[in-house]
Amino acid sequence: MSEPAATLSAAWIARLLQTTDSFYPTGTYAHSFGLEGLVQSGAVRDRATLREFLLGQAVPQLGRTELPLAARTWDAAGGDATPDWETLHTLCELGAALRGTRELRAASAAIGAQRLDFAVTVHGARGLAEEFNRRAAAGGWPRPSCVAAAIEGRALGAPREAVLAAVLYGTLSALVAAAVKLLRLGQNASHTLLAEALAAGDAEIAAAPGRALDTLGAFNPWWDIASARHETADFRLFIS
């Protein structure tokens, strides 16, 4: 690899890593994405049940919802070509519709909006993120978090697989970080579990670009019910 090419690669890698940092200002740290409701119900109560949730529910659901949507968003954003704005609008609406509860839809929309607004600030105006925001505001589009992550990743010049890996990591690390606050879970236990979940996600990343839009969706009533109950709980540590 030539020195200029290596420098270019290092630039997008570092910037993409920045977007997955826990203090990147998207508000993700304030959400458990339904996990607090599952803990309150007793469905998730220790490392073993958390592992069952991550591997049996969270990772497969990502493969059937957010990862395919992020892949399609990256494709439609166009790179050197003109973005396909009609498709991007459709993906925004679908991304919101696939969230099972009002609380989770609101969480995704808030995180996506904060992410894209900050992307304009930190990466500069007159780019993809700014034009996307302008069209979303004019058309009243929702801005789900997975679509926002793909738009920002495309704007940074990151390849599709790397963007999907960042979406996977961002989602799973947020769940594990929330679990550390909700359960008796130490750093070693949480990171070994996160590593296992990330490894399980490799197959979902590979399959995501080939999933047809009309096949997307996940059926997790126990997760949705826990999220709906969490919205009216007497005590909440997290917003969602």
PLY file of the C-alpha trace (Angstrom):
ply
format ascii 1.0
element vertex 240
property float x
property float y
property float z
element edge 239
property int vertex1
property int vertex2
end_header
0.00 0.00 0.00
1.35 3.42 -0.90
1.86 6.00 1.84
-1.00 8.30 0.65
-3.39 5.32 0.51
-2.36 4.21 3.98
-2.89 7.71 5.33
-6.37 7.85 3.78
-7.30 4.48 5.29
-6.07 5.54 8.71
-8.15 8.70 8.49
-11.52 6.98 8.02
-10.67 4.25 10.53
-9.90 6.76 13.26
-12.98 8.84 12.49
-15.27 5.82 12.35
-13.88 4.63 15.69
-14.68 8.05 17.12
-18.36 7.61 16.25
-18.52 4.39 18.32
-16.96 5.95 21.41
-19.13 5.94 24.52
-18.85 9.73 24.89
-19.66 10.55 21.26
-22.58 12.99 21.71
-25.53 10.94 20.45
-27.14 10.30 23.85
-26.81 6.53 23.44
-25.44 6.15 26.99
-28.83 7.23 28.40
-30.69 4.29 26.82
-30.89 0.56 27.55
-33.10 -0.17 24.49
-35.55 -2.26 26.48
-32.95 -4.10 28.55
-33.93 -2.31 31.76
-37.49 -3.52 31.24
-36.25 -7.08 30.81
-34.21 -6.76 34.02
-37.22 -5.36 35.88
-39.32 -8.31 34.71
-36.65 -10.82 35.80
-36.11 -12.16 32.27
-32.51 -10.93 32.35
-31.00 -11.27 35.82
-27.35 -12.39 35.51
-24.56 -13.00 33.03
-26.05 -16.27 31.80
-29.47 -14.79 30.97
-27.83 -11.70 29.50
-25.82 -13.98 27.22
-29.01 -15.76 26.12
-30.58 -12.38 25.35
-27.62 -11.06 23.36
-26.94 -14.20 21.34
-30.51 -15.41 21.00
-32.34 -12.11 20.52
-30.21 -8.99 20.06
-27.74 -10.28 17.46
-30.33 -12.06 15.27
-32.64 -9.05 15.44
-29.83 -6.77 14.28
-29.34 -9.11 11.33
-32.99 -8.80 10.36
-33.46 -5.08 10.93
-30.71 -2.53 11.51
-27.81 -4.13 9.65
-29.72 -4.63 6.34
-31.14 -1.11 6.63
-27.68 0.33 7.21
-26.33 -1.62 4.23
-29.10 -0.33 1.95
-28.59 3.20 3.24
-24.86 3.04 2.50
-25.66 1.84 -1.04
-28.32 4.51 -1.65
-26.12 7.30 -0.29
-24.14 6.93 -3.47
-20.53 7.76 -2.74
-19.31 9.54 -5.89
-22.73 9.13 -7.50
-25.84 11.16 -6.73
-27.65 9.82 -3.65
-30.96 8.06 -4.26
-33.09 10.32 -2.08
-36.35 8.48 -2.70
-34.84 5.23 -1.46
-33.26 6.96 1.52
-36.67 8.37 2.48
-38.17 4.87 2.24
-35.41 3.45 4.43
-36.01 6.12 7.06
-39.71 5.28 7.23
-38.99 1.55 7.34
-36.35 1.99 10.03
-38.88 3.73 12.26
-41.65 1.22 11.49
-39.51 -1.77 12.44
-39.20 -0.53 16.03
-41.74 -2.43 18.07
-42.66 0.18 20.70
-43.07 3.93 20.93
-40.22 4.20 23.43
-37.76 2.40 21.14
-38.86 4.41 18.09
-38.34 7.62 20.04
-34.92 6.46 21.27
-33.76 5.57 17.76
-35.05 8.85 16.31
-33.44 10.95 19.05
-30.07 9.23 18.70
-30.20 9.42 14.89
-31.09 13.11 14.93
-28.33 13.98 17.40
-25.83 11.95 15.41
-26.59 13.62 12.08
-26.76 17.11 13.55
-23.37 16.62 15.18
-21.96 15.05 12.02
-22.53 18.36 10.24
-20.76 20.19 13.06
-17.75 17.92 13.38
-17.25 16.89 9.74
-18.12 20.17 8.07
-21.06 21.61 6.18
-22.05 21.25 2.52
-21.71 17.49 2.66
-23.90 14.40 2.59
-25.07 14.70 6.20
-26.12 18.33 5.79
-28.10 17.63 2.62
-29.70 14.59 4.22
-30.74 16.70 7.22
-32.16 19.39 4.96
-34.30 16.92 3.03
-35.37 15.09 6.18
-36.50 18.34 7.79
-38.35 19.48 4.68
-40.10 16.14 4.24
-40.65 15.26 7.89
-38.59 12.07 7.61
-37.73 10.15 10.76
-33.99 9.69 11.21
-33.50 6.23 12.77
-30.15 5.56 14.33
-29.02 2.85 11.89
-29.73 5.09 8.89
-27.89 7.97 10.58
-24.88 5.75 11.28
-24.71 4.65 7.65
-25.01 8.23 6.36
-22.20 9.37 8.64
-20.04 6.37 7.76
-20.54 7.01 4.04
-19.66 10.68 4.56
-16.43 9.61 6.28
-15.48 7.41 3.32
-15.74 4.15 5.28
-16.52 0.97 3.31
-19.87 -0.72 3.79
-18.62 -3.68 5.84
-16.82 -1.36 8.24
-19.96 0.74 8.69
-22.00 -2.39 9.46
-19.36 -3.51 11.95
-19.60 -0.11 13.65
-23.40 -0.42 13.85
-23.05 -3.90 15.36
-20.45 -2.78 17.86
-22.32 0.39 18.81
-25.54 -1.48 19.52
-24.06 -4.42 21.41
-21.61 -2.35 23.44
-24.45 -0.04 24.49
-26.49 -3.02 25.71
-23.54 -4.45 27.63
-22.68 -1.06 29.12
-26.29 -0.72 30.30
-26.13 -4.23 31.75
-23.09 -3.29 33.85
-25.25 -0.64 35.56
-28.27 -2.93 35.94
-26.67 -6.24 36.97
-23.77 -7.55 39.05
-21.42 -7.68 36.07
-17.72 -6.83 36.12
-15.44 -5.60 33.36
-13.90 -8.97 32.53
-17.27 -10.71 32.40
-18.84 -7.96 30.33
-16.03 -7.74 27.77
-15.72 -11.48 27.25
-19.47 -11.55 26.66
-19.27 -8.59 24.29
-16.49 -10.32 22.34
-18.64 -13.44 22.00
-21.62 -11.43 20.77
-19.49 -9.51 18.26
-18.11 -12.78 16.89
-21.68 -14.06 16.48
-22.48 -10.90 14.56
-19.93 -11.58 11.81
-22.38 -13.82 9.95
-25.12 -11.19 10.25
-22.85 -8.55 8.73
-22.04 -10.85 5.81
-25.72 -11.65 5.18
-27.12 -8.14 5.68
-26.53 -6.66 2.18
-28.39 -9.55 0.56
-31.54 -9.40 2.69
-34.58 -8.17 0.75
-36.46 -5.27 2.32
-39.77 -7.13 2.25
-38.28 -9.90 4.44
-37.07 -7.60 7.23
-38.56 -7.62 10.70
-38.30 -9.43 14.01
-40.90 -10.93 16.34
-39.88 -10.39 19.97
-43.10 -9.84 21.98
-41.42 -10.36 25.36
-38.85 -7.66 24.51
-41.55 -5.29 23.20
-43.77 -5.87 26.24
-40.85 -5.19 28.58
-40.12 -1.96 26.69
-43.77 -0.86 26.82
-43.96 -1.52 30.57
-40.69 0.32 31.09
-42.22 3.48 29.64
-44.62 3.75 32.60
-42.42 2.19 35.29
-42.29 3.92 38.68
-38.48 3.94 38.58
-36.21 4.16 35.53
-32.47 4.47 35.32
-32.56 4.78 31.52
-34.78 6.70 29.10
-35.60 3.52 27.17
0 1
1 2
2 3
3 4
4 5
5 6
6 7
7 8
8 9
9 10
10 11
11 12
12 13
13 14
14 15
15 16
16 17
17 18
18 19
19 20
20 21
21 22
22 23
23 24
24 25
25 26
26 27
27 28
28 29
29 30
30 31
31 32
32 33
33 34
34 35
35 36
36 37
37 38
38 39
39 40
40 41
41 42
42 43
43 44
44 45
45 46
46 47
47 48
48 49
49 50
50 51
51 52
52 53
53 54
54 55
55 56
56 57
57 58
58 59
59 60
60 61
61 62
62 63
63 64
64 65
65 66
66 67
67 68
68 69
69 70
70 71
71 72
72 73
73 74
74 75
75 76
76 77
77 78
78 79
79 80
80 81
81 82
82 83
83 84
84 85
85 86
86 87
87 88
88 89
89 90
90 91
91 92
92 93
93 94
94 95
95 96
96 97
97 98
98 99
99 100
100 101
101 102
102 103
103 104
104 105
105 106
106 107
107 108
108 109
109 110
110 111
111 112
112 113
113 114
114 115
115 116
116 117
117 118
118 119
119 120
120 121
121 122
122 123
123 124
124 125
125 126
126 127
127 128
128 129
129 130
130 131
131 132
132 133
133 134
134 135
135 136
136 137
137 138
138 139
139 140
140 141
141 142
142 143
143 144
144 145
145 146
146 147
147 148
148 149
149 150
150 151
151 152
152 153
153 154
154 155
155 156
156 157
157 158
158 159
159 160
160 161
161 162
162 163
163 164
164 165
165 166
166 167
167 168
168 169
169 170
170 171
171 172
172 173
173 174
174 175
175 176
176 177
177 178
178 179
179 180
180 181
181 182
182 183
183 184
184 185
185 186
186 187
187 188
188 189
189 190
190 191
191 192
192 193
193 194
194 195
195 196
196 197
197 198
198 199
199 200
200 201
201 202
202 203
203 204
204 205
205 206
206 207
207 208
208 209
209 210
210 211
211 212
212 213
213 214
214 215
215 216
216 217
217 218
218 219
219 220
220 221
221 222
222 223
223 224
224 225
225 226
226 227
227 228
228 229
229 230
230 231
231 232
232 233
233 234
234 235
235 236
236 237
237 238
238 239
